[in-house]
Amino acid sequence: MLTEMLSDNRHNSTVGRLGSGNHMYVFVNPKNTISVDANIPNEITWEFAQKEIAEAKGFQTKVGLGLPRDQQIAQEQVIELLPLVSQVNAISEEMNKHKAFEVIILSAAAQQDKGTKPKVMVKMKNLMNNNVWLWDVGKFMNRRYLIQDLYERFLDNPDEVIAIKAEEDPFWEPVEDVLIGTANVFLQSLLYALDFDDVVPVRDYKGQQEGTLVVAVVPTNQSGKALLDEDAFVEDPSELVGKPFHFKVNVRCAEIEKTRYSRGIRCSYSVRGEPNPVEIPLIKDTLSPEFNHSHMSTINLVDSDVLEYFNSGCITFSLYGLQGDTLPDQRLAKMTTKELRQMERLQAGSLLPSSLARRASSVCVDADNFGELVSQLRTENQALQRKCERLQKKENQIMDLLKIWEDRPVEEQDFQGFYRAVHAAVHSSGSKFKTRVKLLNQMVSVSRDVKMSDGEQAQEHVEGSKTCAIQ
């Protein structure tokens, strides 16, 4: 039987969880004279105890912390799942199944579909070879019922249960690819028809970096040729509205840190408006896969929704590692499930004081959102730098033209020629310069009208001249 004790001096009690996880006990120490916290209820309920256990594991459960509604729902699911997961872990230990279960939360940033909400899942880990599976809540609940049934049979006839086939064992799962982490590439550069090329971090569901991915997003024409010249750049994103837009996603390579993923790595991602995810084939026997992948995407007509997608949306690249049903280390094979779980907790640092453990867990939970924010700001900064470079180049061209025309002799300072030169320099370079060209055009028109008016007056003067008449 698994026994877990959580001491809390704030209310002079110790909460104990025994056996299946369906029962909890509160021990009140009469010799503890520390004052009771005013927020602690007089009667310790099952729900209150589960919330304290969840907080001890790093999950936020208090109301009024400013959590969005989606995250509040996820936290409620966590509180409901924790005792069930503890029950399954207790059965795994007693039956020595070498499996450990853990509740995790996949944030929206860690999922390909950016419209999704935070997703609560249960991670099952093989303690012998570190293979991992992620179950959704429905699958875990089904397996839990099967595990309970198997446990009851185990109590009646242990030898019969030990001899069952793997396919009949609810603790067994066929080997499948495991999610290493995700990399988010934001699309602000496309607002200005600029390319994006960078090394982006790959982070797991806890926000910890697992490696890097080299990605480029490049605007193209209809045939797929990259638009890297000056004419492609737009200063005002509204210039894209009502027009088709094409761009390519280039995934060059990746670098993954953990050697357990060296069997093979593959990548997938989704692009807005495309019905199916894009799958990049598996590259085996390396931690540095060279994908050399290119995919062209077309938006038939840019509207305000597309501009919002470029401004705040991103493409999420999910990297998966190939797992194998390898034989365990002989030293691990001699250890029980309980001993393996204790060793894992020691390696993970979960036996730190509760306050430090909660702080460390909070850092891991927040790191995912922080990492996404850093990636977004980094992409936006790069787009603005590229935009400034283009505008600076255009400004320099205009200054050079001004200097050239300023140095010309007076008789060669043709205003129409100057206008044509400026127009050529700023053609398709943005609304600000185009506005200047329009002003110049108006000035040309006014100048032409003035010249025509002066010419007519001169002609009238000539026709009225007696000298000319005599000639």
Rosetta blueprint (number, residue, H / E / L):
1 M L
2 L L
3 T E
4 E E
5 M E
6 L E
7 S E
8 D E
9 N H
10 R H
11 H H
12 N L
13 S E
14 T E
15 V E
16 G E
17 R E
18 L E
19 G L
20 S L
21 G L
22 N L
23 H E
24 M E
25 Y E
26 V E
27 F E
28 V E
29 N L
30 P L
31 K L
32 N L
33 T L
34 I L
35 S L
36 V L
37 D L
38 A L
39 N L
40 I L
41 P L
42 N L
43 E L
44 I L
45 T L
46 W H
47 E H
48 F H
49 A H
50 Q H
51 K H
52 E H
53 I H
54 A H
55 E H
56 A H
57 K L
58 G L
59 F L
60 Q L
61 T L
62 K L
63 V L
64 G L
65 L L
66 G L
67 L L
68 P L
69 R H
70 D H
71 Q H
72 Q H
73 I H
74 A H
75 Q H
76 E H
77 Q H
78 V H
79 I H
80 E H
81 L H
82 L H
83 P H
84 L H
85 V H
86 S H
87 Q H
88 V H
89 N H
90 A H
91 I H
92 S H
93 E H
94 E H
95 M H
96 N L
97 K L
98 H L
99 K E
100 A E
101 F E
102 E E
103 V E
104 I E
105 I E
106 L E
107 S L
108 A H
109 A H
110 A H
111 Q L
112 Q L
113 D L
114 K L
115 G L
116 T L
117 K L
118 P L
119 K E
120 V E
121 M E
122 V E
123 K E
124 M E
125 K E
126 N E
127 L L
128 M L
129 N L
130 N L
131 N L
132 V E
133 W E
134 L E
135 W E
136 D E
137 V H
138 G H
139 K H
140 F H
141 M H
142 N H
143 R H
144 R H
145 Y H
146 L H
147 I H
148 Q H
149 D H
150 L H
151 Y H
152 E H
153 R H
154 F H
155 L H
156 D H
157 N L
158 P H
159 D H
160 E H
161 V H
162 I H
163 A L
164 I L
165 K L
166 A H
167 E H
168 E H
169 D L
170 P L
171 F L
172 W L
173 E L
174 P L
175 V L
176 E L
177 D L
178 V E
179 L E
180 I E
181 G E
182 T E
183 A E
184 N E
185 V E
186 F E
187 L L
188 Q H
189 S H
190 L H
191 L H
192 Y H
193 A L
194 L L
195 D L
196 F E
197 D E
198 D E
199 V E
200 V E
201 P E
202 V E
203 R E
204 D L
205 Y L
206 K L
207 G L
208 Q L
209 Q E
210 E E
211 G E
212 T E
213 L E
214 V E
215 V E
216 A E
217 V E
218 V E
219 P E
220 T E
221 N L
222 Q L
223 S L
224 G L
225 K L
226 A E
227 L L
228 L L
229 D L
230 E H
231 D H
232 A H
233 F L
234 V L
235 E L
236 D L
237 P H
238 S H
239 E H
240 L H
241 V L
242 G L
243 K L
244 P L
245 F E
246 H E
247 F E
248 K E
249 V E
250 N E
251 V E
252 R E
253 C E
254 A E
255 E E
256 I E
257 E L
258 K L
259 T H
260 R H
261 Y H
262 S L
263 R L
264 G E
265 I E
266 R E
267 C E
268 S E
269 Y E
270 S L
271 V L
272 R L
273 G L
274 E L
275 P L
276 N L
277 P L
278 V E
279 E E
280 I E
281 P E
282 L E
283 I E
284 K E
285 D L
286 T L
287 L L
288 S L
289 P L
290 E E
291 F E
292 N E
293 H E
294 S E
295 H E
296 M E
297 S E
298 T E
299 I E
300 N L
301 L L
302 V L
303 D L
304 S H
305 D H
306 V H
307 L H
308 E H
309 Y H
310 F H
311 N H
312 S H
313 G L
314 C E
315 I E
316 T E
317 F E
318 S E
319 L E
320 Y E
321 G E
322 L L
323 Q L
324 G L
325 D L
326 T L
327 L L
328 P L
329 D L
330 Q H
331 R H
332 L H
333 A H
334 K L
335 M L
336 T L
337 T H
338 K H
339 E H
340 L H
341 R H
342 Q H
343 M H
344 E H
345 R H
346 L H
347 Q H
348 A H
349 G L
350 S L
351 L L
352 L L
353 P L
354 S H
355 S H
356 L H
357 A H
358 R H
359 R H
360 A H
361 S H
362 S H
363 V H
364 C H
365 V H
366 D H
367 A H
368 D H
369 N H
370 F H
371 G H
372 E H
373 L H
374 V H
375 S H
376 Q H
377 L H
378 R H
379 T H
380 E H
381 N H
382 Q H
383 A H
384 L H
385 Q H
386 R H
387 K H
388 C H
389 E H
390 R H
391 L H
392 Q H
393 K H
394 K H
395 E H
396 N H
397 Q H
398 I H
399 M H
400 D H
401 L H
402 L H
403 K H
404 I H
405 W H
406 E H
407 D H
408 R L
409 P L
410 V H
411 E H
412 E H
413 Q L
414 D L
415 F H
416 Q H
417 G H
418 F H
419 Y H
420 R H
421 A H
422 V H
423 H H
424 A H
425 A H
426 V H
427 H L
428 S L
429 S L
430 G L
431 S H
432 K H
433 F H
434 K H
435 T H
436 R H
437 V H
438 K H
439 L H
440 L H
441 N H
442 Q H
443 M H
444 V H
445 S H
446 V H
447 S H
448 R H
449 D H
450 V H
451 K H
452 M H
453 S H
454 D H
455 G H
456 E H
457 Q H
458 A H
459 Q H
460 E H
461 H H
462 V H
463 E H
464 G L
465 S L
466 K H
467 T H
468 C H
469 A H
470 I H
471 Q L
